[in-house]
């Protein structure tokens, strides 16, 4: 599960094929050696392509 960083962007390739790009954040949390909570956010760039089947 993650969080969107911004609105998805619809784009087209040079030959006109549509695709969508979005930023997704996932967060990890853990306790360190001193028992304090730590967290880290990873950012992922996701590209969704639309392919038509024949």
mmCIF entry with sequence, helices, sheets and N, C-alpha, C, O atoms, coordinates in Angstrom:
data_MODEL
# 
_entry.id   MODEL 
# 
_entity.id                         1 
_entity.type                       polymer 
_entity.pdbx_number_of_molecules   1 
# 
_entity_poly.entity_id                      1 
_entity_poly.type                           'polypeptide(L)' 
_entity_poly.nstd_linkage                   no 
_entity_poly.nstd_monomer                   no 
_entity_poly.pdbx_seq_one_letter_code       
;(UNK)(UNK)(UNK)(UNK)(UNK)(UNK)(UNK)(UNK)(UNK)(UNK)(UNK)(UNK)(UNK)(UNK)(UNK)(UNK)
(UNK)(UNK)(UNK)(UNK)(UNK)(UNK)(UNK)(UNK)(UNK)(UNK)(UNK)(UNK)(UNK)(UNK)(UNK)(UNK)
(UNK)(UNK)(UNK)(UNK)(UNK)(UNK)(UNK)(UNK)(UNK)(UNK)(UNK)(UNK)(UNK)(UNK)(UNK)(UNK)
(UNK)(UNK)(UNK)(UNK)(UNK)(UNK)
;
_entity_poly.pdbx_seq_one_letter_code_can   XXXXXXXXXXXXXXXXXXXXXXXXXXXXXXXXXXXXXXXXXXXXXXXXXXXXXX 
_entity_poly.pdbx_strand_id                 A 
# 
loop_
_entity_poly_seq.entity_id 
_entity_poly_seq.num 
_entity_poly_seq.mon_id 
_entity_poly_seq.hetero 
1 1  UNK n 
1 2  UNK n 
1 3  UNK n 
1 4  UNK n 
1 5  UNK n 
1 6  UNK n 
1 7  UNK n 
1 8  UNK n 
1 9  UNK n 
1 10 UNK n 
1 11 UNK n 
1 12 UNK n 
1 13 UNK n 
1 14 UNK n 
1 15 UNK n 
1 16 UNK n 
1 17 UNK n 
1 18 UNK n 
1 19 UNK n 
1 20 UNK n 
1 21 UNK n 
1 22 UNK n 
1 23 UNK n 
1 24 UNK n 
1 25 UNK n 
1 26 UNK n 
1 27 UNK n 
1 28 UNK n 
1 29 UNK n 
1 30 UNK n 
1 31 UNK n 
1 32 UNK n 
1 33 UNK n 
1 34 UNK n 
1 35 UNK n 
1 36 UNK n 
1 37 UNK n 
1 38 UNK n 
1 39 UNK n 
1 40 UNK n 
1 41 UNK n 
1 42 UNK n 
1 43 UNK n 
1 44 UNK n 
1 45 UNK n 
1 46 UNK n 
1 47 UNK n 
1 48 UNK n 
1 49 UNK n 
1 50 UNK n 
1 51 UNK n 
1 52 UNK n 
1 53 UNK n 
1 54 UNK n 
# 
_struct_asym.id          A 
_struct_asym.entity_id   1 
# 
loop_
_struct_sheet.id 
_struct_sheet.type 
_struct_sheet.number_strands 
_struct_sheet.details 
AA1 ? 3 ? 
AA2 ? 3 ? 
# 
loop_
_struct_sheet_order.sheet_id 
_struct_sheet_order.range_id_1 
_struct_sheet_order.range_id_2 
_struct_sheet_order.offset 
_struct_sheet_order.sense 
AA1 1 2 ? anti-parallel 
AA1 2 3 ? anti-parallel 
AA2 1 2 ? anti-parallel 
AA2 2 3 ? anti-parallel 
# 
loop_
_struct_sheet_range.sheet_id 
_struct_sheet_range.id 
_struct_sheet_range.beg_label_comp_id 
_struct_sheet_range.beg_label_asym_id 
_struct_sheet_range.beg_label_seq_id 
_struct_sheet_range.pdbx_beg_PDB_ins_code 
_struct_sheet_range.end_label_comp_id 
_struct_sheet_range.end_label_asym_id 
_struct_sheet_range.end_label_seq_id 
_struct_sheet_range.pdbx_end_PDB_ins_code 
_struct_sheet_range.beg_auth_comp_id 
_struct_sheet_range.beg_auth_asym_id 
_struct_sheet_range.beg_auth_seq_id 
_struct_sheet_range.end_auth_comp_id 
_struct_sheet_range.end_auth_asym_id 
_struct_sheet_range.end_auth_seq_id 
AA1 1 UNK A 3  ? UNK A 4  ? UNK A 3  UNK A 4  
AA1 2 UNK A 18 ? UNK A 31 ? UNK A 18 UNK A 31 
AA1 3 UNK A 9  ? UNK A 12 ? UNK A 9  UNK A 12 
AA2 1 UNK A 3  ? UNK A 4  ? UNK A 3  UNK A 4  
AA2 2 UNK A 18 ? UNK A 31 ? UNK A 18 UNK A 31 
AA2 3 UNK A 37 ? UNK A 49 ? UNK A 37 UNK A 49 
# 
loop_
_atom_site.group_PDB 
_atom_site.id 
_atom_site.type_symbol 
_atom_site.label_atom_id 
_atom_site.label_alt_id 
_atom_site.label_comp_id 
_atom_site.label_asym_id 
_atom_site.label_entity_id 
_atom_site.label_seq_id 
_atom_site.pdbx_PDB_ins_code 
_atom_site.Cartn_x 
_atom_site.Cartn_y 
_atom_site.Cartn_z 
_atom_site.occupancy 
_atom_site.B_iso_or_equiv 
_atom_site.pdbx_formal_charge 
_atom_site.auth_seq_id 
_atom_site.auth_comp_id 
_atom_site.auth_asym_id 
_atom_site.auth_atom_id 
_atom_site.pdbx_PDB_model_num 
ATOM 1   N N  . UNK A 1 1  ? 0.854  -1.159  0.000   1.00 0.00 ? 1  UNK A N  1 
ATOM 2   C CA . UNK A 1 1  ? 0.000  0.000   0.000   1.00 0.00 ? 1  UNK A CA 1 
ATOM 3   C C  . UNK A 1 1  ? 0.905  1.227   0.000   1.00 0.00 ? 1  UNK A C  1 
ATOM 4   O O  . UNK A 1 1  ? 1.975  1.225   0.608   1.00 0.00 ? 1  UNK A O  1 
ATOM 5   N N  . UNK A 1 2  ? 0.462  2.267   -0.686  1.00 0.00 ? 2  UNK A N  1 
ATOM 6   C CA . UNK A 1 2  ? 1.272  3.465   -0.775  1.00 0.00 ? 2  UNK A CA 1 
ATOM 7   C C  . UNK A 1 2  ? 0.409  4.703   -0.896  1.00 0.00 ? 2  UNK A C  1 
ATOM 8   O O  . UNK A 1 2  ? -0.816 4.643   -0.783  1.00 0.00 ? 2  UNK A O  1 
ATOM 9   N N  . UNK A 1 3  ? 1.059  5.810   -1.125  1.00 0.00 ? 3  UNK A N  1 
ATOM 10  C CA . UNK A 1 3  ? 0.399  7.105   -1.229  1.00 0.00 ? 3  UNK A CA 1 
ATOM 11  C C  . UNK A 1 3  ? 0.829  7.772   -2.524  1.00 0.00 ? 3  UNK A C  1 
ATOM 12  O O  . UNK A 1 3  ? 2.002  7.715   -2.892  1.00 0.00 ? 3  UNK A O  1 
ATOM 13  N N  . UNK A 1 4  ? -0.111 8.403   -3.220  1.00 0.00 ? 4  UNK A N  1 
ATOM 14  C CA . UNK A 1 4  ? 0.225  9.154   -4.429  1.00 0.00 ? 4  UNK A CA 1 
ATOM 15  C C  . UNK A 1 4  ? 0.901  10.457  -4.038  1.00 0.00 ? 4  UNK A C  1 
ATOM 16  O O  . UNK A 1 4  ? 0.451  11.153  -3.128  1.00 0.00 ? 4  UNK A O  1 
ATOM 17  N N  . UNK A 1 5  ? 1.988  10.782  -4.734  1.00 0.00 ? 5  UNK A N  1 
ATOM 18  C CA . UNK A 1 5  ? 2.715  12.008  -4.437  1.00 0.00 ? 5  UNK A CA 1 
ATOM 19  C C  . UNK A 1 5  ? 2.153  13.219  -5.167  1.00 0.00 ? 5  UNK A C  1 
ATOM 20  O O  . UNK A 1 5  ? 2.354  14.355  -4.738  1.00 0.00 ? 5  UNK A O  1 
ATOM 21  N N  . UNK A 1 6  ? 1.446  12.977  -6.274  1.00 0.00 ? 6  UNK A N  1 
ATOM 22  C CA . UNK A 1 6  ? 0.864  14.049  -7.088  1.00 0.00 ? 6  UNK A CA 1 
ATOM 23  C C  . UNK A 1 6  ? -0.173 13.413  -8.001  1.00 0.00 ? 6  UNK A C  1 
ATOM 24  O O  . UNK A 1 6  ? -0.301 12.190  -8.054  1.00 0.00 ? 6  UNK A O  1 
ATOM 25  N N  . UNK A 1 7  ? -0.903 14.240  -8.710  1.00 0.00 ? 7  UNK A N  1 
ATOM 26  C CA . UNK A 1 7  ? -1.864 13.713  -9.673  1.00 0.00 ? 7  UNK A CA 1 
ATOM 27  C C  . UNK A 1 7  ? -1.130 12.961  -10.774 1.00 0.00 ? 7  UNK A C  1 
ATOM 28  O O  . UNK A 1 7  ? -0.029 13.338  -11.175 1.00 0.00 ? 7  UNK A O  1 
ATOM 29  N N  . UNK A 1 8  ? -1.754 11.897  -11.253 1.00 0.00 ? 8  UNK A N  1 
ATOM 30  C CA . UNK A 1 8  ? -1.184 11.125  -12.358 1.00 0.00 ? 8  UNK A CA 1 
ATOM 31  C C  . UNK A 1 8  ? -1.160 11.996  -13.614 1.00 0.00 ? 8  UNK A C  1 
ATOM 32  O O  . UNK A 1 8  ? -2.038 12.834  -13.818 1.00 0.00 ? 8  UNK A O  1 
ATOM 33  N N  . UNK A 1 9  ? -0.135 11.784  -14.457 1.00 0.00 ? 9  UNK A N  1 
ATOM 34  C CA . UNK A 1 9  ? 0.005  12.533  -15.706 1.00 0.00 ? 9  UNK A CA 1 
ATOM 35  C C  . UNK A 1 9  ? -0.227 11.600  -16.885 1.00 0.00 ? 9  UNK A C  1 
ATOM 36  O O  . UNK A 1 9  ? 0.445  10.576  -17.013 1.00 0.00 ? 9  UNK A O  1 
ATOM 37  N N  . UNK A 1 10 ? -1.170 11.948  -17.739 1.00 0.00 ? 10 UNK A N  1 
ATOM 38  C CA . UNK A 1 10 ? -1.412 11.201  -18.968 1.00 0.00 ? 10 UNK A CA 1 
ATOM 39  C C  . UNK A 1 10 ? -0.547 11.797  -20.065 1.00 0.00 ? 10 UNK A C  1 
ATOM 40  O O  . UNK A 1 10 ? -0.541 13.008  -20.282 1.00 0.00 ? 10 UNK A O  1 
ATOM 41  N N  . UNK A 1 11 ? 0.193  10.916  -20.761 1.00 0.00 ? 11 UNK A N  1 
ATOM 42  C CA . UNK A 1 11 ? 1.100  11.355  -21.811 1.00 0.00 ? 11 UNK A CA 1 
ATOM 43  C C  . UNK A 1 11 ? 0.948  10.445  -23.021 1.00 0.00 ? 11 UNK A C  1 
ATOM 44  O O  . UNK A 1 11 ? 0.228  9.448   -22.982 1.00 0.00 ? 11 UNK A O  1 
ATOM 45  N N  . UNK A 1 12 ? 1.634  10.804  -24.086 1.00 0.00 ? 12 UNK A N  1 
ATOM 46  C CA . UNK A 1 12 ? 1.671  9.986   -25.295 1.00 0.00 ? 12 UNK A CA 1 
ATOM 47  C C  . UNK A 1 12 ? 3.113  9.828   -25.740 1.00 0.00 ? 12 UNK A C  1 
ATOM 48  O O  . UNK A 1 12 ? 3.921  10.746  -25.602 1.00 0.00 ? 12 UNK A O  1 
ATOM 49  N N  . UNK A 1 13 ? 3.431  8.643   -26.282 1.00 0.00 ? 13 UNK A N  1 
ATOM 50  C CA . UNK A 1 13 ? 4.749  8.423   -26.857 1.00 0.00 ? 13 UNK A CA 1 
ATOM 51  C C  . UNK A 1 13 ? 4.833  9.175   -28.179 1.00 0.00 ? 13 UNK A C  1 
ATOM 52  O O  . UNK A 1 13 ? 3.846  9.758   -28.627 1.00 0.00 ? 13 UNK A O  1 
ATOM 53  N N  . UNK A 1 14 ? 5.999  9.166   -28.799 1.00 0.00 ? 14 UNK A N  1 
ATOM 54  C CA . UNK A 1 14 ? 6.171  9.861   -30.079 1.00 0.00 ? 14 UNK A CA 1 
ATOM 55  C C  . UNK A 1 14 ? 5.226  9.334   -31.153 1.00 0.00 ? 14 UNK A C  1 
ATOM 56  O O  . UNK A 1 14 ? 4.789  10.080  -32.030 1.00 0.00 ? 14 UNK A O  1 
ATOM 57  N N  . UNK A 1 15 ? 4.914  8.029   -31.076 1.00 0.00 ? 15 UNK A N  1 
ATOM 58  C CA . UNK A 1 15 ? 4.006  7.465   -32.076 1.00 0.00 ? 15 UNK A CA 1 
ATOM 59  C C  . UNK A 1 15 ? 2.538  7.536   -31.650 1.00 0.00 ? 15 UNK A C  1 
ATOM 60  O O  . UNK A 1 15 ? 1.675  6.966   -32.318 1.00 0.00 ? 15 UNK A O  1 
ATOM 61  N N  . UNK A 1 16 ? 2.249  8.226   -30.553 1.00 0.00 ? 16 UNK A N  1 
ATOM 62  C CA . UNK A 1 16 ? 0.873  8.465   -30.138 1.00 0.00 ? 16 UNK A CA 1 
ATOM 63  C C  . UNK A 1 16 ? 0.279  7.471   -29.161 1.00 0.00 ? 16 UNK A C  1 
ATOM 64  O O  . UNK A 1 16 ? -0.891 7.603   -28.802 1.00 0.00 ? 16 UNK A O  1 
ATOM 65  N N  . UNK A 1 17 ? 1.042  6.476   -28.713 1.00 0.00 ? 17 UNK A N  1 
ATOM 66  C CA . UNK A 1 17 ? 0.523  5.490   -27.759 1.00 0.00 ? 17 UNK A CA 1 
ATOM 67  C C  . UNK A 1 17 ? 0.362  6.140   -26.380 1.00 0.00 ? 17 UNK A C  1 
ATOM 68  O O  . UNK A 1 17 ? 1.289  6.785   -25.892 1.00 0.00 ? 17 UNK A O  1 
ATOM 69  N N  . UNK A 1 18 ? -0.797 5.976   -25.752 1.00 0.00 ? 18 UNK A N  1 
ATOM 70  C CA . UNK A 1 18 ? -1.023 6.601   -24.445 1.00 0.00 ? 18 UNK A CA 1 
ATOM 71  C C  . UNK A 1 18 ? -0.329 5.848   -23.309 1.00 0.00 ? 18 UNK A C  1 
ATOM 72  O O  . UNK A 1 18 ? -0.207 4.623   -23.338 1.00 0.00 ? 18 UNK A O  1 
ATOM 73  N N  . UNK A 1 19 ? 0.117  6.603   -22.314 1.00 0.00 ? 19 UNK A N  1 
ATOM 74  C CA . UNK A 1 19 ? 0.622  6.014   -21.077 1.00 0.00 ? 19 UNK A CA 1 
ATOM 75  C C  . UNK A 1 19 ? 0.415  7.009   -19.941 1.00 0.00 ? 19 UNK A C  1 
ATOM 76  O O  . UNK A 1 19 ? 0.196  8.197   -20.174 1.00 0.00 ? 19 UNK A O  1 
ATOM 77  N N  . UNK A 1 20 ? 0.487  6.510   -18.715 1.00 0.00 ? 20 UNK A N  1 
ATOM 78  C CA . UNK A 1 20 ? 0.275  7.334   -17.529 1.00 0.00 ? 20 UNK A CA 1 
ATOM 79  C C  . UNK A 1 20 ? 1.478  7.186   -16.610 1.00 0.00 ? 20 UNK A C  1 
ATOM 80  O O  . UNK A 1 20 ? 1.997  6.083   -16.435 1.00 0.00 ? 20 UNK A O  1 
ATOM 81  N N  . UNK A 1 21 ? 1.924  8.294   -16.020 1.00 0.00 ? 21 UNK A N  1 
ATOM 82  C CA . UNK A 1 21 ? 3.046  8.292   -15.092 1.00 0.00 ? 21 UNK A CA 1 
ATOM 83  C C  . UNK A 1 21 ? 2.552  8.835   -13.752 1.00 0.00 ? 21 UNK A C  1 
ATOM 84  O O  . UNK A 1 21 ? 1.826  9.828   -13.701 1.00 0.00 ? 21 UNK A O  1 
ATOM 85  N N  . UNK A 1 22 ? 2.958  8.162   -12.661 1.00 0.00 ? 22 UNK A N  1 
ATOM 86  C CA . UNK A 1 22 ? 2.591  8.658   -11.336 1.00 0.00 ? 22 UNK A CA 1 
ATOM 87  C C  . UNK A 1 22 ? 3.720  8.385   -10.355 1.00 0.00 ? 22 UNK A C  1 
ATOM 88  O O  . UNK A 1 22 ? 4.570  7.525   -10.589 1.00 0.00 ? 22 UNK A O  1 
ATOM 89  N N  . UNK A 1 23 ? 3.718  9.125   -9.255  1.00 0.00 ? 23 UNK A N  1 
ATOM 90  C CA . UNK A 1 23 ? 4.688  8.945   -8.184  1.00 0.00 ? 23 UNK A CA 1 
ATOM 91  C C  . UNK A 1 23 ? 3.978  8.295   -7.004  1.00 0.00 ? 23 UNK A C  1 
ATOM 92  O O  . UNK A 1 23 ? 2.925  8.758   -6.566  1.00 0.00 ? 23 UNK A O  1 
ATOM 93  N N  . UNK A 1 24 ? 4.567  7.219   -6.499  1.00 0.00 ? 24 UNK A N  1 
ATOM 94  C CA . UNK A 1 24 ? 3.989  6.468   -5.393  1.00 0.00 ? 24 UNK A CA 1 
ATOM 95  C C  . UNK A 1 24 ? 5.000  6.426   -4.259  1.00 0.00 ? 24 UNK A C  1 
ATOM 96  O O  . UNK A 1 24 ? 6.172  6.123   -4.485  1.00 0.00 ? 24 UNK A O  1 
ATOM 97  N N  . UNK A 1 25 ? 4.565  6.724   -3.052  1.00 0.00 ? 25 UNK A N  1 
ATOM 98  C CA . UNK A 1 25 ? 5.439  6.675   -1.883  1.00 0.00 ? 25 UNK A CA 1 
ATOM 99  C C  . UNK A 1 25 ? 5.042  5.493   -1.004  1.00 0.00 ? 25 UNK A C  1 
ATOM 100 O O  . UNK A 1 25 ? 3.860  5.259   -0.753  1.00 0.00 ? 25 UNK A O  1 
ATOM 101 N N  . UNK A 1 26 ? 6.040  4.757   -0.544  1.00 0.00 ? 26 UNK A N  1 
ATOM 102 C CA . UNK A 1 26 ? 5.813  3.711   0.444   1.00 0.00 ? 26 UNK A CA 1 
ATOM 103 C C  . UNK A 1 26 ? 6.673  4.040   1.660   1.00 0.00 ? 26 UNK A C  1 
ATOM 104 O O  . UNK A 1 26 ? 7.790  4.539   1.525   1.00 0.00 ? 26 UNK A O  1 
ATOM 105 N N  . UNK A 1 27 ? 6.144  3.756   2.838   1.00 0.00 ? 27 UNK A N  1 
ATOM 106 C CA . UNK A 1 27 ? 6.828  4.121   4.067   1.00 0.00 ? 27 UNK A CA 1 
ATOM 107 C C  . UNK A 1 27 ? 7.133  2.874   4.887   1.00 0.00 ? 27 UNK A C  1 
ATOM 108 O O  . UNK A 1 27 ? 6.286  1.996   5.052   1.00 0.00 ? 27 UNK A O  1 
ATOM 109 N N  . UNK A 1 28 ? 8.364  2.814   5.398   1.00 0.00 ? 28 UNK A N  1 
ATOM 110 C CA . UNK A 1 28 ? 8.779  1.732   6.287   1.00 0.00 ? 28 UNK A CA 1 
ATOM 111 C C  . UNK A 1 28 ? 9.025  2.322   7.670   1.00 0.00 ? 28 UNK A C  1 
ATOM 112 O O  . UNK A 1 28 ? 9.598  3.404   7.793   1.00 0.00 ? 28 UNK A O  1 
ATOM 113 N N  . UNK A 1 29 ? 8.593  1.615   8.707   1.00 0.00 ? 29 UNK A N  1 
ATOM 114 C CA . UNK A 1 29 ? 8.823  2.046   10.091  1.00 0.00 ? 29 UNK A CA 1 
ATOM 115 C C  . UNK A 1 29 ? 9.404  0.883   10.882  1.00 0.00 ? 29 UNK A C  1 
ATOM 116 O O  . UNK A 1 29 ? 9.045  -0.272  10.656  1.00 0.00 ? 29 UNK A O  1 
ATOM 117 N N  . UNK A 1 30 ? 10.308 1.197   11.816  1.00 0.00 ? 30 UNK A N  1 
ATOM 118 C CA . UNK A 1 30 ? 10.923 0.187   12.649  1.00 0.00 ? 30 UNK A CA 1 
ATOM 119 C C  . UNK A 1 30 ? 11.445 0.838   13.925  1.00 0.00 ? 30 UNK A C  1 
ATOM 120 O O  . UNK A 1 30 ? 11.596 2.058   13.990  1.00 0.00 ? 30 UNK A O  1 
ATOM 121 N N  . UNK A 1 31 ? 11.719 0.022   14.935  1.00 0.00 ? 31 UNK A N  1 
ATOM 122 C CA . UNK A 1 31 ? 12.338 0.509   16.165  1.00 0.00 ? 31 UNK A CA 1 
ATOM 123 C C  . UNK A 1 31 ? 13.837 0.287   16.073  1.00 0.00 ? 31 UNK A C  1 
ATOM 124 O O  . UNK A 1 31 ? 14.296 -0.791  15.698  1.00 0.00 ? 31 UNK A O  1 
ATOM 125 N N  . UNK A 1 32 ? 14.595 1.323   16.421  1.00 0.00 ? 32 UNK A N  1 
ATOM 126 C CA . UNK A 1 32 ? 16.051 1.204   16.389  1.00 0.00 ? 32 UNK A CA 1 
ATOM 127 C C  . UNK A 1 32 ? 16.562 0.521   17.659  1.00 0.00 ? 32 UNK A C  1 
ATOM 128 O O  . UNK A 1 32 ? 15.770 0.088   18.496  1.00 0.00 ? 32 UNK A O  1 
ATOM 129 N N  . UNK A 1 33 ? 17.872 0.426   17.799  1.00 0.00 ? 33 UNK A N  1 
ATOM 130 C CA . UNK A 1 33 ? 18.482 -0.272  18.935  1.00 0.00 ? 33 UNK A CA 1 
ATOM 131 C C  . UNK A 1 33 ? 18.125 0.368   20.281  1.00 0.00 ? 33 UNK A C  1 
ATOM 132 O O  . UNK A 1 33 ? 18.148 -0.299  21.316  1.00 0.00 ? 33 UNK A O  1 
ATOM 133 N N  . UNK A 1 34 ? 17.794 1.674   20.259  1.00 0.00 ? 34 UNK A N  1 
ATOM 134 C CA . UNK A 1 34 ? 17.421 2.368   21.492  1.00 0.00 ? 34 UNK A CA 1 
ATOM 135 C C  . UNK A 1 34 ? 15.914 2.306   21.760  1.00 0.00 ? 34 UNK A C  1 
ATOM 136 O O  . UNK A 1 34 ? 15.434 2.885   22.734  1.00 0.00 ? 34 UNK A O  1 
ATOM 137 N N  . UNK A 1 35 ? 15.176 1.611   20.905  1.00 0.00 ? 35 UNK A N  1 
ATOM 138 C CA . UNK A 1 35 ? 13.729 1.483   21.081  1.00 0.00 ? 35 UNK A CA 1 
ATOM 139 C C  . UNK A 1 35 ? 12.933 2.653   20.524  1.00 0.00 ? 35 UNK A C  1 
ATOM 140 O O  . UNK A 1 35 ? 11.729 2.750   20.760  1.00 0.00 ? 35 UNK A O  1 
ATOM 141 N N  . UNK A 1 36 ? 13.597 3.548   19.783  1.00 0.00 ? 36 UNK A N  1 
ATOM 142 C CA . UNK A 1 36 ? 12.916 4.702   19.184  1.00 0.00 ? 36 UNK A CA 1 
ATOM 143 C C  . UNK A 1 36 ? 12.395 4.334   17.799  1.00 0.00 ? 36 UNK A C  1 
ATOM 144 O O  . UNK A 1 36 ? 13.047 3.596   17.060  1.00 0.00 ? 36 UNK A O  1 
ATOM 145 N N  . UNK A 1 37 ? 11.223 4.847   17.452  1.00 0.00 ? 37 UNK A N  1 
ATOM 146 C CA . UNK A 1 37 ? 10.655 4.598   16.130  1.00 0.00 ? 37 UNK A CA 1 
ATOM 147 C C  . UNK A 1 37 ? 11.387 5.416   15.082  1.00 0.00 ? 37 UNK A C  1 
ATOM 148 O O  . UNK A 1 37 ? 11.627 6.610   15.259  1.00 0.00 ? 37 UNK A O  1 
ATOM 149 N N  . UNK A 1 38 ? 11.735 4.758   13.994  1.00 0.00 ? 38 UNK A N  1 
ATOM 150 C CA . UNK A 1 38 ? 12.355 5.395   12.843  1.00 0.00 ? 38 UNK A CA 1 
ATOM 151 C C  . UNK A 1 38 ? 11.462 5.120   11.634  1.00 0.00 ? 38 UNK A C  1 
ATOM 152 O O  . UNK A 1 38 ? 10.714 4.142   11.625  1.00 0.00 ? 38 UNK A O  1 
ATOM 153 N N  . UNK A 1 39 ? 11.537 5.964   10.635  1.00 0.00 ? 39 UNK A N  1 
ATOM 154 C CA . UNK A 1 39 ? 10.766 5.706   9.412   1.00 0.00 ? 39 UNK A CA 1 
ATOM 155 C C  . UNK A 1 39 ? 11.551 6.206   8.207   1.00 0.00 ? 39 UNK A C  1 
ATOM 156 O O  . UNK A 1 39 ? 12.395 7.096   8.312   1.00 0.00 ? 39 UNK A O  1 
ATOM 157 N N  . UNK A 1 40 ? 11.247 5.608   7.065   1.00 0.00 ? 40 UNK A N  1 
ATOM 158 C CA . UNK A 1 40 ? 11.901 5.985   5.820   1.00 0.00 ? 40 UNK A CA 1 
ATOM 159 C C  . UNK A 1 40 ? 10.869 5.881   4.707   1.00 0.00 ? 40 UNK A C  1 
ATOM 160 O O  . UNK A 1 40 ? 10.104 4.919   4.649   1.00 0.00 ? 40 UNK A O  1 
ATOM 161 N N  . UNK A 1 41 ? 10.851 6.872   3.826   1.00 0.00 ? 41 UNK A N  1 
ATOM 162 C CA . UNK A 1 41 ? 9.929  6.878   2.703   1.00 0.00 ? 41 UNK A CA 1 
ATOM 163 C C  . UNK A 1 41 ? 10.689 6.610   1.416   1.00 0.00 ? 41 UNK A C  1 
ATOM 164 O O  . UNK A 1 41 ? 11.667 7.289   1.107   1.00 0.00 ? 41 UNK A O  1 
ATOM 165 N N  . UNK A 1 42 ? 10.228 5.610   0.666   1.00 0.00 ? 42 UNK A N  1 
ATOM 166 C CA . UNK A 1 42 ? 10.764 5.298   -0.662  1.00 0.00 ? 42 UNK A CA 1 
ATOM 167 C C  . UNK A 1 42 ? 9.809  5.883   -1.691  1.00 0.00 ? 42 UNK A C  1 
ATOM 168 O O  . UNK A 1 42 ? 8.591  5.776   -1.544  1.00 0.00 ? 42 UNK A O  1 
ATOM 169 N N  . UNK A 1 43 ? 10.362 6.505   -2.738  1.00 0.00 ? 43 UNK A N  1 
ATOM 170 C CA . UNK A 1 43 ? 9.551  7.037   -3.833  1.00 0.00 ? 43 UNK A CA 1 
ATOM 171 C C  . UNK A 1 43 ? 9.741  6.172   -5.071  1.00 0.00 ? 43 UNK A C  1 
ATOM 172 O O  . UNK A 1 43 ? 10.863 5.798   -5.413  1.00 0.00 ? 43 UNK A O  1 
ATOM 173 N N  . UNK A 1 44 ? 8.638  5.859   -5.736  1.00 0.00 ? 44 UNK A N  1 
ATOM 174 C CA . UNK A 1 44 ? 8.649  5.010   -6.914  1.00 0.00 ? 44 UNK A CA 1 
ATOM 175 C C  . UNK A 1 44 ? 7.968  5.750   -8.060  1.00 0.00 ? 44 UNK A C  1 
ATOM 176 O O  . UNK A 1 44 ? 6.909  6.351   -7.880  1.00 0.00 ? 44 UNK A O  1 
ATOM 177 N N  . UNK A 1 45 ? 8.579  5.701   -9.230  1.00 0.00 ? 45 UNK A N  1 
ATOM 178 C CA . UNK A 1 45 ? 7.951  6.249   -10.433 1.00 0.00 ? 45 UNK A CA 1 
ATOM 179 C C  . UNK A 1 45 ? 7.301  5.075   -11.154 1.00 0.00 ? 45 UNK A C  1 
ATOM 180 O O  . UNK A 1 45 ? 7.976  4.112   -11.518 1.00 0.00 ? 45 UNK A O  1 
ATOM 181 N N  . UNK A 1 46 ? 6.007  5.156   -11.357 1.00 0.00 ? 46 UNK A N  1 
ATOM 182 C CA . UNK A 1 46 ? 5.247  4.073   -11.975 1.00 0.00 ? 46 UNK A CA 1 
ATOM 183 C C  . UNK A 1 46 ? 4.751  4.531   -13.338 1.00 0.00 ? 46 UNK A C  1 
ATOM 184 O O  . UNK A 1 46 ? 4.182  5.615   -13.469 1.00 0.00 ? 46 UNK A O  1 
ATOM 185 N N  . UNK A 1 47 ? 4.971  3.695   -14.356 1.00 0.00 ? 47 UNK A N  1 
ATOM 186 C CA . UNK A 1 47 ? 4.485  3.980   -15.699 1.00 0.00 ? 47 UNK A CA 1 
ATOM 187 C C  . UNK A 1 47 ? 3.489  2.893   -16.087 1.00 0.00 ? 47 UNK A C  1 
ATOM 188 O O  . UNK A 1 47 ? 3.802  1.703   -16.038 1.00 0.00 ? 47 UNK A O  1 
ATOM 189 N N  . UNK A 1 48 ? 2.300  3.310   -16.470 1.00 0.00 ? 48 UNK A N  1 
ATOM 190 C CA . UNK A 1 48 ? 1.246  2.388   -16.888 1.00 0.00 ? 48 UNK A CA 1 
ATOM 191 C C  . UNK A 1 48 ? 1.042  2.539   -18.386 1.00 0.00 ? 48 UNK A C  1 
ATOM 192 O O  . UNK A 1 48 ? 0.786  3.637   -18.881 1.00 0.00 ? 48 UNK A O  1 
ATOM 193 N N  . UNK A 1 49 ? 1.158  1.435   -19.100 1.00 0.00 ? 49 UNK A N  1 
ATOM 194 C CA . UNK A 1 49 ? 0.977  1.449   -20.539 1.00 0.00 ? 49 UNK A CA 1 
ATOM 195 C C  . UNK A 1 49 ? -0.335 0.775   -20.897 1.00 0.00 ? 49 UNK A C  1 
ATOM 196 O O  . UNK A 1 49 ? -0.774 -0.161  -20.229 1.00 0.00 ? 49 UNK A O  1 
ATOM 197 N N  . UNK A 1 50 ? -0.947 1.261   -21.950 1.00 0.00 ? 50 UNK A N  1 
ATOM 198 C CA . UNK A 1 50 ? -2.158 0.630   -22.436 1.00 0.00 ? 50 UNK A CA 1 
ATOM 199 C C  . UNK A 1 50 ? -1.807 -0.144  -23.703 1.00 0.00 ? 50 UNK A C  1 
ATOM 200 O O  . UNK A 1 50 ? -1.320 0.419   -24.684 1.00 0.00 ? 50 UNK A O  1 
ATOM 201 N N  . UNK A 1 51 ? -2.067 -1.433  -23.655 1.00 0.00 ? 51 UNK A N  1 
ATOM 202 C CA . UNK A 1 51 ? -1.779 -2.276  -24.801 1.00 0.00 ? 51 UNK A CA 1 
ATOM 203 C C  . UNK A 1 51 ? -3.083 -2.896  -25.271 1.00 0.00 ? 51 UNK A C  1 
ATOM 204 O O  . UNK A 1 51 ? -3.856 -3.418  -24.467 1.00 0.00 ? 51 UNK A O  1 
ATOM 205 N N  . UNK A 1 52 ? -3.323 -2.838  -26.551 1.00 0.00 ? 52 UNK A N  1 
ATOM 206 C CA . UNK A 1 52 ? -4.510 -3.432  -27.118 1.00 0.00 ? 52 UNK A CA 1 
ATOM 207 C C  . UNK A 1 52 ? -4.206 -4.844  -27.572 1.00 0.00 ? 52 UNK A C  1 
ATOM 208 O O  . UNK A 1 52 ? -3.175 -5.092  -28.197 1.00 0.00 ? 52 UNK A O  1 
ATOM 209 N N  . UNK A 1 53 ? -5.100 -5.774  -27.262 1.00 0.00 ? 53 UNK A N  1 
ATOM 210 C CA . UNK A 1 53 ? -4.901 -7.156  -27.731 1.00 0.00 ? 53 UNK A CA 1 
ATOM 211 C C  . UNK A 1 53 ? -5.553 -7.336  -29.093 1.00 0.00 ? 53 UNK A C  1 
ATOM 212 O O  . UNK A 1 53 ? -6.528 -6.658  -29.416 1.00 0.00 ? 53 UNK A O  1 
ATOM 213 N N  . UNK A 1 54 ? -5.025 -8.230  -29.869 1.00 0.00 ? 54 UNK A N  1 
ATOM 214 C CA . UNK A 1 54 ? -5.556 -8.504  -31.206 1.00 0.00 ? 54 UNK A CA 1 
ATOM 215 C C  . UNK A 1 54 ? -6.487 -9.688  -31.177 1.00 0.00 ? 54 UNK A C  1 
ATOM 216 O O  . UNK A 1 54 ? -7.032 -10.070 -32.213 1.00 0.00 ? 54 UNK A O  1 
# 
